[in-house]
C-alpha cells in the first residue's frame, strides 16, 4: 500500500503541469512569466556646469541690486576698478548675477557697467533671473507647510529686521542745521533723515533764495547725526541752506543737474537755513597748504587761445575743490570753484608754469587755476562753449566715454533729458566734451544724441 501511494503521487506531479499547459497555451520558456521584469532605467540628465567669470567695474560707482530690476532695493555698492565674480545672467544678458567681495552678498548689476573677462553666453540663467519681473501676487501658494520651521530666536530676529526696515521706509525726510563757525572747510549738519540713499547739499545764499551748490555729502537710509560736509569756503555766504536731494543715478556720485533732484514736500524742497561765521580757522589745511605753495607770478607773454581755436591739452582737477581765479595769482578774485575729476580745455600757461589758463562755462575769457593741482592730458579739441540736452529718443540713457571714440572706455551714463555744459568738439566734429556730469576725467558724448541750445 505505501509503495502504490508513492507511485500515484509521483504520477500526479507529472500530469499536473501537462494539464496546466493544455489550459493556458504558452510558447516559450515558462520562466519568462515567473520572473518579474526589471524596472526601466531613467536616462541620466546632465546638470549644466556652473561657470564663473571675472568682471571689472568700469564706472565710478556701481549699485548692486537685490534682483535684476531697477525698482528693487540696492544691497551694496562697488567702485571703479573693483574685481568681482559673475555667476549668472538674465536670459537677454542685460543683467549679471555677482558675488560682492568682502560682504558675502549675492546681487545683480547692469551688464554695461563692467568689463567681463570671458564669454557672457557661457553663464547660467538662474531661476531667480526672472523673479523681479513676476509680481508677488502672481506667485501661487501650493498650500504645503515648509519642511523646516525657523525657531523662535530666528523669527524674532527676522521680525526685528523687518520692523527696522519698515521704520526706515516710513521715515519722514528732514534736515536740521544750527548756526555755527566754519572749521577747516566744513560745516556740521545736526541731523538728516532719509528713507533711501540720498544727499545733503549745501547751497549758498542768492538774494534770500537758494544759490550755487558749495558742498554735499552722501546719506545712508535712516537717521544721520553730526554729519561733516566739506564746502567751498570762498563761495560761502553768511546764510547757507542744507537741502535734501535724492541719489537716483549712479550710486554715491552726485549728479545735479541730473538725476539727484531735491526732495520735495508740498512742492517745496526740504531744507534748513543757517548762518555761519567765517574766520581764520575756516579754510581747510589742504587748501591752505596748496595756495601757499603757489607763488604770485605774471601771465605768459604768449597770447592765450580763444574760443574756436584748437587746444592740445586738457586739465584734470586732482584736488577736492579748486578755486578759479581771474588772474594767475593767489590774491586775484575768485570767480568759481571746480571739483575733483572735472576736465577743462587749456588756453595757455603762465610764464613760470605755476598757473594754467582754462576755458570755463559762462565766462568769456580764459581763467586761471593752480598748475600743481591739475593733471594735463594730451588731446585735440576745438574749443566751443555751449549747452546740450541728452536726447536718446527712447527715454533711456546715453553712454559717456573717456575719449572721442567708440573704442574709448565707458565711464558713465547720462539720462535722457539731462542738460550739460559743452566745452568743445573732437576734430571730426562727432564727439562733444561735457562738464558737470559727476564722472571723473574727460567725459565725451556722441553729438548724434545731443540737442544743442
BELGI-V262842 format. One record per residue. RES is the residue in one small letter. PSI is psi in whole degrees, 0 to 359 (none if undefined). BURIAL is I if it has 9 or more other C-alpha atoms within 8 Angstrom, else O. D_CENTER is the distance of its C-alpha to the mean C-alpha in Angstrom with 2 decimals. Layout:
res->RES psi->PSI burial->BURIAL d_center->D_CENTER
res->RES psi->PSI burial->BURIAL d_center->D_CENTER
//
This chain:
res->x psi->311 burial->O d_center->106.52
res->x psi->322 burial->O d_center->103.43
res->x psi->319 burial->O d_center->103.45
res->x psi->323 burial->O d_center->103.59
res->x psi->322 burial->O d_center->100.63
res->x psi->322 burial->O d_center->98.51
res->x psi->317 burial->O d_center->99.45
res->x psi->321 burial->O d_center->98.64
res->x psi->320 burial->O d_center->95.28
res->x psi->319 burial->O d_center->94.42
res->x psi->323 burial->O d_center->95.46
res->x psi->320 burial->O d_center->93.27
res->x psi->328 burial->O d_center->90.23
res->x psi->321 burial->O d_center->91.02
res->x psi->328 burial->O d_center->91.62
res->x psi->312 burial->O d_center->88.50
res->x psi->327 burial->O d_center->85.86
res->x psi->320 burial->O d_center->88.13
res->x psi->319 burial->O d_center->88.27
res->x psi->317 burial->O d_center->84.46
res->x psi->330 burial->I d_center->83.96
res->x psi->330 burial->O d_center->86.48
res->x psi->323 burial->O d_center->84.60
res->x psi->89 burial->O d_center->81.09
res->x psi->130 burial->O d_center->81.40
res->x psi->126 burial->O d_center->78.62
res->x psi->115 burial->O d_center->78.40
res->x psi->188 burial->O d_center->76.89
res->x psi->127 burial->O d_center->76.19
res->x psi->340 burial->O d_center->76.24
res->x psi->342 burial->O d_center->73.60
res->x psi->334 burial->O d_center->71.04
res->x psi->349 burial->O d_center->71.37
res->x psi->340 burial->O d_center->71.80
res->x psi->122 burial->O d_center->68.69
res->x psi->143 burial->O d_center->65.34
res->x psi->144 burial->O d_center->62.76
res->x psi->141 burial->O d_center->59.59
res->x psi->148 burial->O d_center->56.40
res->x psi->144 burial->O d_center->54.23
res->x psi->131 burial->O d_center->51.44
res->x psi->138 burial->O d_center->47.92
res->x psi->133 burial->O d_center->46.19
res->x psi->130 burial->O d_center->43.38
res->x psi->124 burial->O d_center->39.94
res->x psi->127 burial->O d_center->37.68
res->x psi->136 burial->O d_center->34.29
res->x psi->139 burial->O d_center->31.42
res->x psi->132 burial->O d_center->30.29
res->x psi->134 burial->O d_center->26.77
res->x psi->134 burial->I d_center->24.83
res->x psi->125 burial->I d_center->22.13
res->x psi->152 burial->I d_center->20.26
res->x psi->145 burial->I d_center->18.26
res->x psi->145 burial->I d_center->14.93
res->x psi->130 burial->I d_center->13.35
res->x psi->127 burial->I d_center->9.70
res->x psi->355 burial->I d_center->10.20
res->x psi->164 burial->I d_center->7.38
res->x psi->319 burial->I d_center->7.37
res->x psi->135 burial->I d_center->4.32
res->x psi->131 burial->I d_center->2.69
res->x psi->136 burial->I d_center->3.88
res->x psi->123 burial->I d_center->7.51
res->x psi->162 burial->I d_center->9.79
res->x psi->328 burial->I d_center->13.55
res->x psi->165 burial->I d_center->14.64
res->x psi->66 burial->I d_center->13.86
res->x psi->133 burial->O d_center->13.49
res->x psi->348 burial->O d_center->11.04
res->x psi->350 burial->O d_center->13.70
res->x psi->160 burial->I d_center->13.66
res->x psi->150 burial->O d_center->12.68
res->x psi->126 burial->I d_center->9.61
res->x psi->349 burial->I d_center->11.47
res->x psi->168 burial->O d_center->9.59
res->x psi->146 burial->I d_center->6.88
res->x psi->152 burial->I d_center->7.24
res->x psi->162 burial->I d_center->8.11
res->x psi->132 burial->I d_center->9.56
res->x psi->346 burial->O d_center->12.80
res->x psi->139 burial->O d_center->12.37
res->x psi->127 burial->O d_center->14.70
res->x psi->161 burial->I d_center->14.52
res->x psi->131 burial->I d_center->17.07
res->x psi->124 burial->I d_center->16.64
res->x psi->359 burial->I d_center->19.36
res->x psi->179 burial->I d_center->19.20
res->x psi->165 burial->I d_center->17.99
res->x psi->167 burial->I d_center->18.73
res->x psi->324 burial->O d_center->21.94
res->x psi->357 burial->O d_center->20.55
res->x psi->7 burial->I d_center->18.06
res->x psi->339 burial->I d_center->15.04
res->x psi->147 burial->I d_center->13.35
res->x psi->140 burial->I d_center->13.84
res->x psi->127 burial->I d_center->15.01
res->x psi->159 burial->I d_center->14.20
res->x psi->123 burial->I d_center->15.68
res->x psi->120 burial->I d_center->13.59
res->x psi->149 burial->O d_center->15.81
res->x psi->358 burial->O d_center->17.74
res->x psi->331 burial->O d_center->16.77
res->x psi->31 burial->O d_center->18.65
res->x psi->143 burial->O d_center->16.29
res->x psi->132 burial->I d_center->15.94
res->x psi->191 burial->I d_center->13.07
res->x psi->143 burial->I d_center->11.52
res->x psi->160 burial->I d_center->8.67
res->x psi->125 burial->I d_center->8.86
res->x psi->328 burial->I d_center->11.59
res->x psi->345 burial->O d_center->11.20
res->x psi->5 burial->I d_center->8.20
res->x psi->160 burial->I d_center->10.73
res->x psi->118 burial->I d_center->14.39
res->x psi->133 burial->I d_center->16.63
res->x psi->79 burial->O d_center->19.95
res->x psi->181 burial->O d_center->22.24
res->x psi->115 burial->O d_center->23.09
res->x psi->335 burial->O d_center->20.59
res->x psi->343 burial->O d_center->23.65
res->x psi->346 burial->O d_center->25.05
res->x psi->147 burial->I d_center->22.48
res->x psi->154 burial->I d_center->23.84
res->x psi->99 burial->I d_center->22.86
res->x psi->167 burial->O d_center->23.04
res->x psi->329 burial->O d_center->24.65
res->x psi->6 burial->O d_center->21.61
res->x psi->330 burial->I d_center->19.83
res->x psi->9 burial->I d_center->21.36
res->x psi->318 burial->O d_center->21.43
res->x psi->335 burial->I d_center->18.85
res->x psi->343 burial->O d_center->20.87
res->x psi->123 burial->O d_center->24.03
res->x psi->151 burial->O d_center->24.85
res->x psi->326 burial->O d_center->26.06
res->x psi->339 burial->O d_center->29.51
res->x psi->349 burial->O d_center->29.91
res->x psi->111 burial->O d_center->29.95
res->x psi->144 burial->O d_center->33.68
res->x psi->121 burial->O d_center->35.30
res->x psi->356 burial->O d_center->37.77
res->x psi->359 burial->O d_center->39.87
res->x psi->149 burial->O d_center->40.08
res->x psi->144 burial->O d_center->39.63
res->x psi->152 burial->O d_center->37.00
res->x psi->325 burial->O d_center->38.60
res->x psi->138 burial->O d_center->37.50
res->x psi->138 burial->O d_center->37.17
res->x psi->145 burial->O d_center->35.07
res->x psi->172 burial->O d_center->37.35
res->x psi->322 burial->O d_center->37.68
res->x psi->315 burial->O d_center->35.61
res->x psi->318 burial->O d_center->32.57
res->x psi->321 burial->I d_center->32.99
res->x psi->319 burial->O d_center->33.28
res->x psi->318 burial->O d_center->30.08
res->x psi->318 burial->O d_center->28.20
res->x psi->321 burial->O d_center->29.84
res->x psi->316 burial->O d_center->28.94
res->x psi->320 burial->O d_center->25.25
res->x psi->320 burial->O d_center->25.40
res->x psi->319 burial->O d_center->27.30
res->x psi->317 burial->O d_center->24.82
res->x psi->321 burial->O d_center->21.86
res->x psi->321 burial->O d_center->24.15
res->x psi->320 burial->O d_center->25.13
res->x psi->317 burial->I d_center->21.60
res->x psi->329 burial->O d_center->20.94
res->x psi->4 burial->O d_center->24.27
res->x psi->133 burial->I d_center->23.69
res->x psi->120 burial->O d_center->24.92
res->x psi->136 burial->I d_center->22.65
res->x psi->158 burial->I d_center->24.72
res->x psi->138 burial->I d_center->24.86
res->x psi->128 burial->I d_center->27.95
res->x psi->142 burial->I d_center->28.91
res->x psi->163 burial->O d_center->32.44
res->x psi->142 burial->O d_center->34.46
res->x psi->170 burial->I d_center->34.00
res->x psi->139 burial->I d_center->34.48
res->x psi->123 burial->I d_center->31.64
res->x psi->121 burial->I d_center->31.62
res->x psi->45 burial->I d_center->30.22
res->x psi->18 burial->I d_center->27.84
res->x psi->149 burial->I d_center->26.38
res->x psi->159 burial->I d_center->27.01
res->x psi->126 burial->I d_center->26.70
res->x psi->120 burial->I d_center->25.36
res->x psi->313 burial->I d_center->27.70
res->x psi->149 burial->I d_center->25.43
res->x psi->131 burial->I d_center->22.41
res->x psi->128 burial->I d_center->21.66
res->x psi->144 burial->I d_center->18.78
res->x psi->340 burial->I d_center->18.37
res->x psi->176 burial->I d_center->14.54
res->x psi->141 burial->I d_center->11.86
res->x psi->198 burial->I d_center->13.11
res->x psi->148 burial->I d_center->14.75
res->x psi->124 burial->I d_center->18.38
res->x psi->132 burial->I d_center->19.33
res->x psi->122 burial->I d_center->22.74
res->x psi->143 burial->I d_center->24.77
res->x psi->168 burial->I d_center->28.10
res->x psi->141 burial->I d_center->31.11
res->x psi->91 burial->O d_center->32.38
res->x psi->44 burial->O d_center->35.83
res->x psi->9 burial->O d_center->35.03
res->x psi->182 burial->O d_center->31.66
res->x psi->126 burial->I d_center->28.00
res->x psi->207 burial->O d_center->27.83
res->x psi->153 burial->O d_center->25.29
res->x psi->128 burial->I d_center->22.22
res->x psi->5 burial->I d_center->23.20
res->x psi->159 burial->I d_center->20.57
res->x psi->158 burial->I d_center->17.66
res->x psi->145 burial->I d_center->16.25
res->x psi->146 burial->I d_center->13.40
res->x psi->133 burial->I d_center->14.86
res->x psi->157 burial->I d_center->14.48
res->x psi->138 burial->I d_center->16.15
res->x psi->200 burial->I d_center->19.89
res->x psi->126 burial->O d_center->22.31
res->x psi->132 burial->I d_center->21.71
res->x psi->154 burial->O d_center->24.91
res->x psi->54 burial->O d_center->26.07
res->x psi->123 burial->I d_center->22.74
res->x psi->131 burial->I d_center->23.35
res->x psi->124 burial->I d_center->21.72
res->x psi->135 burial->I d_center->22.34
res->x psi->163 burial->I d_center->24.00
res->x psi->103 burial->I d_center->25.81
res->x psi->322 burial->I d_center->29.34
res->x psi->330 burial->O d_center->31.09
res->x psi->359 burial->I d_center->29.42
res->x psi->147 burial->I d_center->30.09
res->x psi->172 burial->O d_center->32.77
res->x psi->324 burial->O d_center->35.12
res->x psi->132 burial->I d_center->33.20
res->x psi->164 burial->I d_center->29.42
res->x psi->130 burial->I d_center->27.16
res->x psi->119 burial->I d_center->24.29
res->x psi->143 burial->I d_center->22.20
res->x psi->135 burial->I d_center->19.48
res->x psi->157 burial->I d_center->16.41
res->x psi->164 burial->I d_center->13.68
res->x psi->75 burial->I d_center->9.94
res->x psi->355 burial->I d_center->9.50
res->x psi->234 burial->O d_center->6.95
res->x psi->131 burial->I d_center->3.77
res->x psi->131 burial->I d_center->3.97
res->x psi->23 burial->O d_center->7.22
res->x psi->119 burial->I d_center->7.83
res->x psi->120 burial->I d_center->10.94
res->x psi->87 burial->I d_center->11.47
res->x psi->127 burial->I d_center->15.11
res->x psi->141 burial->I d_center->17.00
res->x psi->217 burial->I d_center->14.28
res->x psi->337 burial->I d_center->12.23
res->x psi->76 burial->I d_center->12.61
res->x psi->160 burial->I d_center->16.25
res->x psi->147 burial->I d_center->19.00
res->x psi->127 burial->I d_center->19.83
res->x psi->149 burial->O d_center->23.27
res->x psi->121 burial->O d_center->26.36
res->x psi->35 burial->O d_center->29.39
res->x psi->359 burial->O d_center->27.88
res->x psi->149 burial->O d_center->27.48
res->x psi->145 burial->I d_center->24.60
res->x psi->115 burial->I d_center->24.69
res->x psi->168 burial->I d_center->25.77
res->x psi->123 burial->I d_center->28.29
res->x psi->143 burial->I d_center->30.63
res->x psi->155 burial->I d_center->32.02
res->x psi->151 burial->I d_center->34.29
res->x psi->155 burial->I d_center->33.88
res->x psi->128 burial->O d_center->36.43
res->x psi->118 burial->I d_center->35.68
res->x psi->201 burial->O d_center->37.96
res->x psi->333 burial->O d_center->38.41
res->x psi->4 burial->I d_center->35.80
res->x psi->321 burial->I d_center->33.05
res->x psi->142 burial->I d_center->31.78
res->x psi->154 burial->I d_center->29.46
res->x psi->321 burial->O d_center->31.06
res->x psi->314 burial->O d_center->28.63
res->x psi->321 burial->O d_center->29.47
res->x psi->314 burial->I d_center->33.16
res->x psi->320 burial->O d_center->33.44
res->x psi->317 burial->I d_center->31.67
res->x psi->324 burial->O d_center->33.96
res->x psi->333 burial->O d_center->37.06
res->x psi->348 burial->O d_center->36.43
res->x psi->114 burial->I d_center->36.53
res->x psi->159 burial->O d_center->40.17
res->x psi->136 burial->O d_center->41.66
res->x psi->189 burial->I d_center->42.50
res->x psi->154 burial->O d_center->43.66
res->x psi->163 burial->I d_center->42.04
res->x psi->153 burial->I d_center->42.59
res->x psi->338 burial->O d_center->45.77
res->x psi->142 burial->O d_center->44.00
res->x psi->145 burial->O d_center->42.82
res->x psi->154 burial->O d_center->39.10
res->x psi->156 burial->I d_center->37.33
res->x psi->166 burial->I d_center->37.17
res->x psi->132 burial->O d_center->34.99
res->x psi->339 burial->O d_center->35.72
res->x psi->166 burial->O d_center->36.26
res->x psi->122 burial->I d_center->34.27
res->x psi->153 burial->I d_center->32.53
res->x psi->3 burial->I d_center->31.99
res->x psi->148 burial->I d_center->29.44
res->x psi->142 burial->I d_center->26.08
res->x psi->118 burial->I d_center->25.59
res->x psi->121 burial->I d_center->22.18
res->x psi->131 burial->I d_center->22.05
res->x psi->359 burial->I d_center->21.79
res->x psi->161 burial->I d_center->22.45
res->x psi->316 burial->O d_center->20.55
res->x psi->132 burial->I d_center->22.81
res->x psi->133 burial->I d_center->25.62
res->x psi->139 burial->I d_center->28.55
res->x psi->122 burial->I d_center->29.72
res->x psi->158 burial->I d_center->33.53
res->x psi->335 burial->I d_center->36.35
res->x psi->163 burial->I d_center->38.30
res->x psi->64 burial->I d_center->37.78
res->x psi->150 burial->I d_center->38.88
res->x psi->342 burial->I d_center->37.52
res->x psi->1 burial->O d_center->39.91
res->x psi->161 burial->I d_center->38.77
res->x psi->136 burial->O d_center->37.16
res->x psi->121 burial->I d_center->33.40
res->x psi->329 burial->O d_center->32.08
res->x psi->180 burial->O d_center->28.31
res->x psi->150 burial->I d_center->25.45
res->x psi->153 burial->I d_center->22.66
res->x psi->162 burial->I d_center->19.43
res->x psi->137 burial->I d_center->18.32
res->x psi->345 burial->I d_center->17.01
res->x psi->149 burial->I d_center->18.59
res->x psi->133 burial->I d_center->21.06
res->x psi->142 burial->I d_center->24.51
res->x psi->141 burial->I d_center->27.54
res->x psi->131 burial->I d_center->30.44
res->x psi->342 burial->I d_center->33.80
res->x psi->188 burial->I d_center->35.84
res->x psi->156 burial->I d_center->36.68
res->x psi->166 burial->I d_center->39.17
res->x psi->329 burial->I d_center->42.39
res->x psi->5 burial->O d_center->41.43
res->x psi->22 burial->O d_center->37.78
res->x psi->345 burial->I d_center->36.54
res->x psi->150 burial->I d_center->34.86
res->x psi->132 burial->I d_center->32.79
res->x psi->132 burial->I d_center->33.27
res->x psi->161 burial->I d_center->30.26
res->x psi->135 burial->I d_center->29.81
res->x psi->141 burial->I d_center->27.94
res->x psi->139 burial->I d_center->27.06
res->x psi->8 burial->O d_center->29.96
res->x psi->122 burial->O d_center->32.26
res->x psi->311 burial->O d_center->34.98
res->x psi->154 burial->O d_center->36.16
res->x psi->148 burial->I d_center->34.22
res->x psi->176 burial->I d_center->33.17
res->x psi->142 burial->I d_center->33.00
res->x psi->158 burial->I d_center->30.59
res->x psi->130 burial->I d_center->31.44
res->x psi->330 burial->I d_center->31.36
res->x psi->348 burial->O d_center->30.66
res->x psi->18 burial->I d_center->27.23
res->x psi->162 burial->I d_center->25.89
res->x psi->132 burial->I d_center->25.51
res->x psi->137 burial->O d_center->27.23
res->x psi->138 burial->O d_center->26.04
res->x psi->134 burial->O d_center->28.55
res->x psi->156 burial->O d_center->27.97
res->x psi->113 burial->I d_center->30.25
res->x psi->128 burial->I d_center->29.22
res->x psi->117 burial->I d_center->31.51
res->x psi->126 burial->I d_center->30.84
res->x psi->112 burial->I d_center->30.61
res->x psi->144 burial->I d_center->29.17
res->x psi->196 burial->I d_center->27.89
res->x psi->143 burial->I d_center->25.20
res->x psi->151 burial->I d_center->23.51
res->x psi->135 burial->I d_center->21.69
res->x psi->128 burial->I d_center->19.24
res->x psi->88 burial->I d_center->21.36
res->x psi->338 burial->I d_center->20.18
res->x psi->356 burial->O d_center->22.92
res->x psi->6 burial->O d_center->21.00
res->x psi->18 burial->I d_center->18.77
res->x psi->214 burial->O d_center->15.68
res->x psi->154 burial->I d_center->13.35
res->x psi->136 burial->I d_center->14.58
res->x psi->132 burial->I d_center->13.51
res->x psi->137 burial->I d_center->13.90
res->x psi->157 burial->I d_center->15.79
res->x psi->359 burial->I d_center->17.04
res->x psi->166 burial->I d_center->20.59
res->x psi->62 burial->I d_center->22.90
res->x psi->151 burial->O d_center->23.01
res->x psi->341 burial->O d_center->21.57
res->x psi->347 burial->O d_center->21.90
res->x psi->150 burial->I d_center->19.56
res->x psi->150 burial->I d_center->16.14
res->x psi->122 burial->I d_center->13.11
res->x psi->352 burial->I d_center->11.23
res->x psi->189 burial->I d_center->8.99
res->x psi->153 burial->O d_center->9.82
res->x psi->139 burial->I d_center->12.18
res->x psi->150 burial->I d_center->13.27
res->x psi->130 burial->I d_center->16.94
res->x psi->346 burial->O d_center->19.17
res->x psi->149 burial->I d_center->17.34
res->x psi->142 burial->I d_center->19.79
res->x psi->155 burial->I d_center->19.66
res->x psi->142 burial->I d_center->22.48
res->x psi->143 burial->I d_center->23.69
res->x psi->351 burial->I d_center->25.66
res->x psi->183 burial->I d_center->27.24
res->x psi->154 burial->I d_center->27.43
res->x psi->163 burial->I d_center->27.83
res->x psi->330 burial->O d_center->31.47
res->x psi->357 burial->O d_center->31.39
res->x psi->9 burial->O d_center->29.93
res->x psi->348 burial->I d_center->27.20
res->x psi->143 burial->I d_center->24.16
res->x psi->141 burial->I d_center->23.38
res->x psi->121 burial->I d_center->21.83
res->x psi->155 burial->I d_center->19.50
res->x psi->148 burial->I d_center->19.01
res->x psi->16 burial->I d_center->16.98
res->x psi->348 burial->I d_center->13.68
res->x psi->0 burial->I d_center->11.90
res->x psi->133 burial->I d_center->11.34
res->x psi->142 burial->I d_center->13.73
res->x psi->181 burial->I d_center->16.76
res->x psi->136 burial->I d_center->18.49
res->x psi->114 burial->I d_center->16.62
res->x psi->143 burial->I d_center->18.72
res->x psi->145 burial->I d_center->18.89
res->x psi->131 burial->I d_center->21.66
res->x psi->345 burial->I d_center->24.39
res->x psi->339 burial->O d_center->24.99
res->x psi->23 burial->I d_center->22.10
res->x psi->137 burial->I d_center->22.97
res->x psi->111 burial->I d_center->25.57
res->x psi->139 burial->O d_center->27.29
res->x psi->none burial->O d_center->29.04
//
